[in-house]
């Protein structure tokens, strides 16, 4: 018996069917009226082929280069004032030398001067997420260009400050360009809050410019560029500050350079940011597709609670926060740990030795992220890289404390063999920062929530950064002063926190594991 519906078989066809008709007989019906299962099958097959083509699509290096150039702005703008900020405050404020540190901490967050209040952090959180919503609704490119332009203006004006409050005002002006007056009251570092806005956009755009097979390479470029900016920022600030004093034969006696000794580095950095804004405006392509923009403008956006409750999001955010807590704790302790006397639990390094050790760490991180991370992520997946870093982290902390033990025993040769080697190898934990970003991308419910999700993660990071550096630096100082565990108290706490990461990774969502399917061989 053959069953058919009136919509697919005409009445003539029905009358032609009797008990002698073969079950597999070809219908005389009009092909246009046949069921569309075949068409659906072809469409599904085409969709799969397009997805495979997308996975094999090469990385758009031109777009990634533009995004990395924009990413370069943040660390250069942030770190360029470090070489001269204390002297600038001392000269412009007429302060006692002992008070310089307070205002320095107010204007730019340093590891031992962190000033924040919960109300300001809450305000920042709400506004940061709002900017994420804006990037999801009007597009990544407008928000990115607007933020870069704001940083350019605020950074350039900073060098013209003649009073303490002008320094604070111009530093806060970056937040004004972000579109919120209340937002800029978060004084621990308003510039970094604005740069967080465009960093969120850049992360979203790098994700949307890459495929699951190429995003590890793309984000390794992103992280490597950040390391370059951290290296260049202090060099530019130190080389260009006070040109009339540093280069009197060229700039001596010129009114502008003597009246505004710190304008040149800030103008130069502002020019870098402005050039990034122009190149992004002219050549960068919007990555949020038009259909998503149409839906975003017509449909109500997903609320933050809804986003957090989406499958896998809360777990990845928890892991993100835990990883960044380990990072901020370590970077807060290291400078004071290197400086502190051996008898108190440190290394007793000279400033040159500290800079060389930290340079080794930065160089090693860059190598791990740029060269080692992409193939490791392809082979073991994002989850595999995270678990490897979780195993390495407590070892890194233990060896740091072990180095002090070697120095106390006067085993200097052993220290200089083990210490730098452990630093170079242990810097591989920096791959976790890129890996957790990939995991965050993978659990995003849709492309239209990616900007908001990145903003939410950066808000979480800001909250941890407001507390962790001061807390762990103080814990180290307390341990060194009281000699609890011979000054190793802070390392014990960090080892315990690091050991907790591996069990937490059991809850990493399957879709965040980042295990790539092998490419299909052509038949």
C-alpha positions as CSV (number, residue, x, y, z in Angstrom):
1,X,0.0,0.0,0.0
2,X,1.3,3.5,-0.8
3,X,0.3,6.4,1.4
4,X,0.5,9.9,0.2
5,X,-1.0,13.3,1.1
6,X,-3.2,15.4,-1.1
7,X,-0.6,18.1,-1.1
8,X,2.0,15.8,-2.7
9,X,0.0,13.5,-4.9
10,X,-2.7,14.7,-7.2
11,X,-6.1,12.9,-7.6
12,X,-5.2,11.4,-10.9
13,X,-2.2,9.7,-9.3
14,X,-4.4,8.3,-6.6
15,X,-6.8,6.8,-9.1
16,X,-4.0,5.2,-11.0
17,X,-2.9,3.2,-8.0
18,X,-4.5,-0.3,-7.5
19,X,-3.7,-3.7,-6.0
20,X,-1.5,-4.5,-9.0
21,X,0.7,-1.4,-8.7
22,X,4.3,-2.2,-7.6
23,X,5.3,-0.9,-4.2
24,X,8.4,0.7,-5.7
25,X,6.8,2.0,-8.8
26,X,7.8,5.5,-9.9
27,X,5.0,8.0,-9.2
28,X,3.6,10.0,-12.1
29,X,3.2,12.9,-9.8
30,X,4.7,16.2,-10.7
31,X,8.3,16.3,-9.3
32,X,7.7,19.7,-7.9
33,X,5.0,18.3,-5.6
34,X,7.2,15.6,-4.1
35,X,8.2,15.8,-0.5
36,X,11.4,17.9,0.1
37,X,13.4,15.3,2.1
38,X,16.0,15.1,-0.6
39,X,16.3,18.8,-0.8
40,X,16.7,18.9,3.0
41,X,19.4,16.2,2.8
42,X,21.3,18.1,0.1
43,X,21.0,21.3,2.2
44,X,22.3,19.5,5.3
45,X,25.2,18.0,3.4
46,X,26.0,21.4,1.9
47,X,25.9,23.0,5.4
48,X,28.3,20.4,6.7
49,X,30.6,21.0,3.8
50,X,30.5,24.7,4.4
51,X,31.3,24.1,8.1
52,X,34.3,22.0,7.1
53,X,35.3,24.7,4.6
54,X,35.1,27.2,7.5
55,X,37.2,25.0,9.7
56,X,39.9,24.8,7.0
57,X,39.7,28.5,6.2
58,X,43.2,30.1,6.7
59,X,43.7,32.7,9.3
60,X,43.1,36.3,7.9
61,X,46.6,37.5,8.9
62,X,45.9,41.1,7.8
63,X,42.9,41.4,10.1
64,X,44.8,39.7,13.0
65,X,47.7,42.1,12.5
66,X,45.4,45.1,12.8
67,X,43.8,43.7,15.9
68,X,47.2,42.9,17.4
69,X,48.4,46.5,16.7
70,X,45.3,47.8,18.5
71,X,46.1,45.4,21.4
72,X,49.6,46.8,21.6
73,X,48.2,50.1,22.7
74,X,47.0,48.9,26.2
75,X,50.3,47.8,27.7
76,X,52.3,50.6,26.1
77,X,49.8,53.2,27.4
78,X,49.8,51.6,30.9
79,X,53.5,50.9,31.4
80,X,55.0,54.0,29.6
81,X,54.4,56.3,32.6
82,X,56.1,53.9,35.1
83,X,59.7,55.2,34.6
84,X,58.7,58.9,35.3
85,X,55.4,58.9,37.2
86,X,57.0,59.2,40.7
87,X,59.3,62.0,39.7
88,X,56.4,63.7,37.8
89,X,54.3,63.6,41.0
90,X,57.1,64.9,43.1
91,X,57.8,67.8,40.8
92,X,54.3,68.8,40.0
93,X,52.8,68.3,43.5
94,X,55.4,69.8,45.7
95,X,55.0,66.7,48.0
96,X,57.2,65.2,50.6
97,X,59.1,62.2,49.1
98,X,57.3,59.9,51.6
99,X,53.9,60.9,50.2
100,X,54.8,60.2,46.6
101,X,53.9,56.5,46.8
102,X,50.3,57.3,47.9
103,X,49.6,59.5,44.9
104,X,51.4,57.1,42.6
105,X,49.2,54.3,43.7
106,X,46.1,56.6,43.2
107,X,47.1,57.4,39.6
108,X,48.4,54.1,38.5
109,X,48.0,50.7,40.2
110,X,51.3,49.4,41.4
111,X,51.8,46.0,43.0
112,X,52.2,47.5,46.5
113,X,49.7,50.4,46.1
114,X,46.2,49.1,45.3
115,X,43.3,51.4,46.3
116,X,39.8,50.4,45.5
117,X,36.3,50.3,47.1
118,X,33.5,47.9,46.6
119,X,31.1,50.6,45.4
120,X,33.5,51.7,42.6
121,X,34.2,48.1,41.7
122,X,30.4,47.4,41.5
123,X,29.9,50.5,39.3
124,X,32.7,49.4,37.0
125,X,31.2,45.9,36.8
126,X,27.8,47.3,35.7
127,X,29.2,49.7,33.1
128,X,31.7,47.2,31.8
129,X,28.9,44.7,31.0
130,X,26.9,47.5,29.4
131,X,29.8,48.2,27.0
132,X,29.8,44.5,26.3
133,X,26.1,44.7,25.4
134,X,26.9,47.7,23.2
135,X,29.5,45.7,21.3
136,X,27.0,42.9,20.8
137,X,24.3,45.3,19.5
138,X,26.0,48.0,17.4
139,X,29.1,46.0,16.5
140,X,32.6,45.5,17.6
141,X,34.3,48.0,15.4
142,X,32.5,51.2,16.5
143,X,33.2,50.4,20.2
144,X,36.8,49.5,19.5
145,X,37.5,52.7,17.4
146,X,35.8,54.9,20.0
147,X,37.8,53.4,22.9
148,X,41.1,53.8,21.0
149,X,40.3,57.4,20.2
150,X,39.5,58.1,23.9
151,X,42.7,56.5,25.1
152,X,44.7,58.6,22.5
153,X,43.3,61.9,23.8
154,X,43.5,61.1,27.5
155,X,47.1,59.7,27.3
156,X,48.3,62.7,25.3
157,X,46.9,65.2,27.7
158,X,48.3,63.4,30.7
159,X,51.8,64.8,30.0
160,X,50.6,68.4,30.2
161,X,49.5,68.1,33.8
162,X,50.9,70.7,36.2
163,X,49.1,69.7,39.4
164,X,48.3,66.5,41.1
165,X,44.6,66.8,40.4
166,X,45.3,67.4,36.8
167,X,47.2,64.2,36.7
168,X,44.2,62.4,38.2
169,X,41.7,64.3,36.0
170,X,43.5,63.4,32.7
171,X,44.0,59.8,33.8
172,X,40.2,59.7,34.5
173,X,39.5,61.4,31.2
174,X,40.0,58.0,29.5
175,X,36.9,56.9,31.3
176,X,35.0,60.0,30.1
177,X,35.6,58.8,26.6
178,X,34.2,55.5,27.6
179,X,30.9,57.3,28.1
180,X,30.5,57.3,31.9
181,X,31.3,59.9,34.5
182,X,30.7,57.6,37.4
183,X,32.9,55.0,35.8
184,X,36.0,57.2,36.0
185,X,35.7,57.6,39.7
186,X,37.3,54.1,40.0
187,X,40.7,55.8,40.6
188,X,42.9,52.7,41.0
189,X,43.5,52.9,37.3
190,X,40.7,54.4,35.1
191,X,42.8,54.0,32.0
192,X,43.0,50.3,32.4
193,X,39.2,50.2,32.8
194,X,38.8,51.8,29.4
195,X,41.4,49.6,27.8
196,X,39.4,46.7,29.2
197,X,36.5,47.8,27.0
198,X,38.5,47.6,23.8
199,X,40.4,44.5,24.9
200,X,36.9,42.8,25.2
201,X,36.2,43.9,21.6
202,X,39.6,42.7,20.4
203,X,39.1,39.3,22.0
204,X,35.7,39.0,20.4
205,X,37.0,40.0,17.0
206,X,39.9,37.6,17.1
207,X,37.5,34.8,17.9
208,X,35.2,35.8,15.1
209,X,38.2,36.1,12.6
210,X,39.4,32.6,13.4
211,X,38.1,29.0,13.3
212,X,38.4,26.2,15.9
213,X,41.5,25.1,14.1
214,X,43.2,28.6,13.9
215,X,42.0,30.4,17.1
216,X,44.9,29.0,19.2
217,X,47.4,30.5,16.8
218,X,45.4,33.8,16.7
219,X,45.3,34.1,20.5
220,X,49.0,33.2,20.8
221,X,49.7,36.3,18.6
222,X,47.3,38.3,20.8
223,X,49.2,37.3,24.0
224,X,52.7,37.7,22.4
225,X,51.8,41.3,21.3
226,X,50.9,42.1,24.9
227,X,54.3,41.0,26.0
228,X,55.9,43.2,23.4
229,X,53.9,46.1,24.7
230,X,55.0,45.5,28.3
231,X,58.6,45.5,27.0
232,X,58.2,48.6,24.9
233,X,56.1,50.8,27.2
234,X,58.8,51.5,29.9
235,X,61.5,51.9,27.3
236,X,59.5,54.5,25.4
237,X,58.5,56.3,28.6
238,X,62.1,56.3,30.0
239,X,63.7,57.3,26.7
240,X,61.4,60.2,25.9
241,X,60.7,61.7,29.3
242,X,62.5,65.0,30.2
243,X,64.2,65.4,26.8
244,X,65.7,68.8,27.8
245,X,67.6,67.1,30.7
246,X,68.4,63.8,28.9
247,X,69.4,65.4,25.6
248,X,70.4,69.0,26.4
249,X,72.4,69.5,23.2
250,X,69.3,68.9,21.1
251,X,66.3,70.0,23.3
252,X,68.0,72.2,25.9
253,X,66.7,75.8,26.1
254,X,63.4,75.1,24.2
255,X,60.5,76.4,26.2
256,X,58.0,73.5,25.4
257,X,60.4,70.7,26.5
258,X,61.4,72.5,29.7
259,X,57.8,73.5,30.6
260,X,56.2,70.2,29.8
261,X,59.0,67.6,30.4
262,X,56.7,64.6,30.2
263,X,54.6,65.6,27.3
264,X,56.7,63.9,24.6
265,X,56.2,60.3,25.8
266,X,52.5,60.8,26.4
267,X,52.0,62.5,23.0
268,X,53.9,59.7,21.3
269,X,51.9,57.0,23.0
270,X,48.7,58.9,22.2
271,X,49.8,59.0,18.6
272,X,50.2,55.2,18.6
273,X,46.7,54.9,20.0
274,X,45.3,57.4,17.4
275,X,47.0,55.5,14.6
276,X,45.5,52.3,15.8
277,X,42.1,54.0,15.9
278,X,42.5,55.2,12.3
279,X,43.8,51.9,10.9
280,X,41.0,50.1,12.7
281,X,38.4,52.5,11.3
282,X,39.8,52.3,7.7
283,X,40.8,48.7,7.3
284,X,39.3,46.6,10.0
285,X,36.2,44.6,9.1
286,X,33.2,44.3,11.3
287,X,33.1,40.7,12.6
288,X,29.6,40.6,13.9
289,X,27.7,39.5,10.8
290,X,24.8,41.7,9.5
291,X,22.2,39.1,10.4
292,X,23.4,39.1,14.0
293,X,23.3,42.9,14.1
294,X,19.7,42.9,12.8
295,X,18.7,40.3,15.4
296,X,20.5,42.2,18.1
297,X,18.8,45.5,17.2
298,X,15.3,43.9,17.1
299,X,15.6,41.2,19.8
300,X,16.0,42.0,23.5
301,X,19.6,41.2,24.6
302,X,20.3,38.2,26.9
303,X,20.5,39.5,30.5
304,X,23.7,38.9,32.5
305,X,21.9,36.4,34.9
306,X,20.7,34.5,31.8
307,X,24.1,34.5,30.3
308,X,25.7,33.2,33.5
309,X,23.1,30.5,33.8
310,X,23.9,29.3,30.2
311,X,25.4,25.8,30.0
312,X,29.1,25.8,31.0
313,X,29.4,29.6,31.4
314,X,29.5,29.8,35.2
315,X,32.0,26.9,35.5
316,X,34.4,28.5,32.9
317,X,34.1,31.9,34.7
318,X,35.0,30.2,38.0
319,X,38.0,28.6,36.4
320,X,38.9,31.9,34.7
321,X,38.9,33.6,38.1
322,X,40.9,30.9,39.8
323,X,43.6,31.0,37.1
324,X,43.9,34.8,37.3
325,X,44.0,34.7,41.1
326,X,47.1,32.4,40.8
327,X,48.6,34.8,38.2
328,X,48.0,38.0,40.2
329,X,49.3,36.4,43.5
330,X,52.5,35.3,41.8
331,X,53.2,38.6,40.0
332,X,52.5,40.5,43.2
333,X,54.9,38.5,45.3
334,X,57.8,38.1,42.9
335,X,59.2,41.6,42.9
336,X,59.3,42.0,46.7
337,X,60.4,38.3,47.0
338,X,63.3,38.9,44.7
339,X,64.3,42.0,46.6
340,X,63.9,40.7,50.2
341,X,67.0,39.5,52.0
342,X,67.8,35.8,52.0
343,X,67.5,35.5,55.7
344,X,63.9,36.8,55.6
345,X,62.8,34.4,52.9
346,X,63.7,36.2,49.6
347,X,66.5,36.1,47.1
348,X,68.3,39.3,48.0
349,X,68.6,40.3,44.4
350,X,70.1,43.7,43.1
351,X,67.8,45.8,40.8
352,X,69.8,44.5,37.8
353,X,69.3,40.9,38.9
354,X,65.6,41.5,39.4
355,X,65.2,43.0,35.9
356,X,67.2,40.2,34.3
357,X,65.1,37.5,36.1
358,X,61.8,39.2,35.2
359,X,63.1,39.7,31.6
360,X,63.8,35.9,31.5
361,X,60.3,35.2,32.7
362,X,58.7,37.6,30.1
363,X,60.8,36.1,27.2
364,X,60.0,32.6,28.3
365,X,56.3,33.3,28.4
366,X,56.4,34.8,24.9
367,X,58.1,31.6,23.6
368,X,55.7,29.3,25.3
369,X,52.7,31.2,24.0
370,X,53.8,31.9,20.5
371,X,55.6,28.6,19.6
372,X,54.6,25.9,22.0
373,X,50.9,26.6,22.7
374,X,49.4,26.2,19.2
375,X,50.7,22.7,18.6
376,X,50.0,21.6,22.2
377,X,46.4,22.9,21.9
378,X,45.9,21.1,18.6
379,X,47.2,17.8,20.0
380,X,45.8,17.8,23.6
381,X,43.0,20.3,23.3
382,X,42.3,23.3,25.5
383,X,41.4,21.1,28.5
384,X,44.7,19.2,28.1
385,X,46.8,22.4,28.2
386,X,44.9,23.7,31.2
387,X,45.5,20.4,33.1
388,X,49.2,20.5,32.2
389,X,49.4,24.0,33.6
390,X,47.5,22.9,36.7
391,X,50.1,20.3,37.4
392,X,53.0,22.7,36.7
393,X,51.8,25.6,38.9
394,X,52.4,24.1,42.4
395,X,55.8,22.9,41.2
396,X,56.7,26.4,40.1
397,X,55.7,27.8,43.5
398,X,57.5,25.1,45.4
399,X,60.8,25.6,43.4
400,X,60.6,29.4,44.1
401,X,60.6,28.7,47.8
402,X,63.3,26.0,47.3
403,X,65.5,28.6,45.7
404,X,65.6,30.5,49.0
405,X,66.5,27.3,50.8
406,X,69.5,26.8,48.4
407,X,70.7,30.4,49.1
408,X,70.4,29.9,52.8
409,X,72.6,26.9,52.6
410,X,75.0,28.9,50.4
411,X,74.5,26.5,47.5
412,X,74.7,29.3,45.0
413,X,75.8,27.2,42.0
414,X,72.8,24.9,42.6
415,X,70.5,28.0,42.8
416,X,71.8,29.5,39.6
417,X,71.3,26.2,37.8
418,X,67.9,25.4,39.2
419,X,66.4,28.9,39.6
420,X,66.6,30.2,36.0
421,X,65.8,26.8,34.5
422,X,62.7,26.5,36.6
423,X,61.7,30.0,35.7
424,X,62.1,29.4,32.0
425,X,60.2,26.1,32.1
426,X,57.6,27.2,34.7
427,X,56.7,30.2,32.6
428,X,54.8,27.7,30.5
429,X,51.9,28.1,32.9
430,X,51.2,31.3,31.0
431,X,49.6,29.2,28.4
432,X,46.7,28.8,30.8
433,X,45.7,32.4,30.2
434,X,45.2,31.9,26.5
435,X,43.6,28.4,27.0
436,X,41.0,29.7,29.4
437,X,40.1,32.4,26.9
438,X,39.5,29.8,24.3
439,X,37.3,27.8,26.7
440,X,35.3,31.0,27.4
441,X,34.8,31.5,23.6
442,X,33.6,27.9,23.2
443,X,30.9,28.2,25.9
444,X,29.4,31.5,24.6
445,X,25.7,30.8,23.8
446,X,25.9,32.7,20.5
447,X,28.1,35.2,18.6
448,X,25.7,38.0,19.8
449,X,26.7,37.3,23.5
450,X,30.5,37.0,22.9
451,X,31.2,40.7,23.7
452,X,29.1,40.6,26.9
453,X,30.7,37.4,28.0
454,X,34.2,38.8,27.5
455,X,33.2,41.9,29.4
456,X,31.9,39.8,32.2
457,X,35.2,37.9,32.4
458,X,37.2,41.1,32.4
459,X,35.0,42.5,35.2
460,X,35.7,39.4,37.2
461,X,39.4,39.9,36.6
462,X,39.2,43.5,37.7
463,X,37.6,42.5,41.0
464,X,40.3,40.0,41.7
465,X,43.0,42.4,40.7
466,X,41.6,45.0,43.1
467,X,42.2,42.6,46.1
468,X,44.8,39.9,45.2
469,X,48.0,41.8,44.7
470,X,47.8,43.8,48.0
471,X,46.6,40.7,49.9
472,X,49.4,38.4,48.8
473,X,52.2,41.0,49.0
474,X,51.0,41.7,52.6
475,X,50.9,38.0,53.3
476,X,54.5,37.7,52.1
477,X,55.5,40.7,54.3
478,X,53.8,39.2,57.3
479,X,55.5,35.8,56.8
480,X,58.9,37.5,56.3
481,X,58.5,39.6,59.4
482,X,57.2,36.8,61.7
483,X,59.3,34.1,60.0
484,X,56.3,31.7,60.1
485,X,57.5,28.6,58.2
486,X,60.8,30.5,57.7
487,X,59.1,33.1,55.6
488,X,57.5,30.5,53.2
489,X,53.9,31.1,54.4
490,X,52.9,32.8,51.2
491,X,54.2,30.0,49.0
492,X,52.3,27.4,51.1
493,X,49.1,29.3,50.5
494,X,49.8,29.6,46.8
495,X,50.6,25.9,46.5
496,X,47.3,25.0,48.2
497,X,45.4,27.3,45.8
498,X,47.3,25.8,42.8
499,X,46.5,22.3,43.9
500,X,42.8,23.1,43.9
501,X,42.8,23.9,40.2
502,X,43.2,20.4,38.9
503,X,40.1,19.0,40.7
504,X,38.1,22.1,39.5
505,X,39.0,21.2,35.9
506,X,36.9,18.0,36.3
507,X,33.9,20.3,35.7
508,X,35.3,21.8,32.5
509,X,32.4,21.5,30.0
510,X,32.9,19.1,27.2
511,X,32.4,21.8,24.6
512,X,35.2,23.8,26.2
513,X,37.7,20.9,25.9
514,X,38.8,22.3,22.6
515,X,39.6,18.9,21.0
516,X,39.6,19.3,17.3
517,X,38.1,16.7,15.0
518,X,40.6,15.3,12.5
519,X,40.1,16.8,9.0
520,X,38.1,14.6,6.7
521,X,40.1,13.0,3.9
522,X,38.8,13.7,0.5
523,X,37.3,10.7,-1.2
